[in-house]
Amino acid sequence: MKSKLPLLLAPMLLALLSTGCAGNVRWKHPSPSQDLLRQMLADVDGFHVADANGREDNRLLSPERARAILAQEQAADEDTPPFQFVEVRGRTITIRGYGKYFIPSDDLRLPRRRYLYEYHGELTRAAYALRHMAPEACDLKLYSKPLQPLVFTWIDGGANHGTAHPVKFDGELSADCHYTQTDGDGMAPRYDILSGYQPYARSRGRVRSLWMF
C-alpha cells in the first residue's frame, strides 16, 4: 500500500507558502513610491566621504581638499578617505570621486590601485534589488544609461599614472543606506554614498556584479 504522507504534506507546504511567508514573499514587487525615490535622489545629491567601514563621515575631509584632489592640484595619499561629489539634475546624474581599492578585473590577485573616477548618466528606472523578498527601502537600486563612459585616472604612481581611460559600465548604482530616528518614534531610511556595479556573469539564476567604485 502506498504511503499517503506526500499527499498530506503537499497541502501543508502550500499553506505555509501562502500564509506563513506572506509578509516576506511577493511574486512581483510594486514599484517604489515617488516620495521614496525623491528622497533617495535628494540624499545622494551632494558631497560624501566614506570612513574605513564604508559609512559616511564628512568630518574626515573638506570639500575644498576633495576638489583640489579631483583637479589634481593636490595629491591624495594613503590616509585620504574615499569621497564623491554627486549631482542630480532631473534625470541626469554626475558622479566624480576618489577611490583607494580598485581591482581592474575580478582577479583578486591583482594589486589594488588608487584612482579618480567620473561618470555621467541618465537615470532610467529604480527597482528593489531583492526580487524574491518583500521590498525594503534600503534595497532600492538606481539604473542609468551612460551618457559618457565611466572614466578612471590612476593616481598611485604606478603604470599609466595620470592617464585617463574609459571602462565598461552599464550604470547600475547602489547607495549605502541605514535607518535613522525620526522626530516621532519611527525610523526612516537615509541614503548616502553611491557605488557602481558592472554585471559580468550569471550563476544559478543570479547576476554576479563587479564593484567599480
Buried (B, 14 or more C-beta within 10 A) or exposed (E): EEEEEEEEEEEEEEEEEEEEEEEEEBEEBEEBEEEBBEBBBEBBBBBBBBEEEEEBBBEBBEEEEBBBBBEEEBEBEEEBBBBBBBEBEEEEBBBBBBBBEBBBEEEEEEEEBBBBBBBBBEBEEBBBBEEEEBBEBBBBBBBBEBEEBBBBBBBBEEEEEEEEEEBEBBBBBBBBBEEEEEEEEEEEBBBBBBBBBBEEEEEEEEEEBBBBB
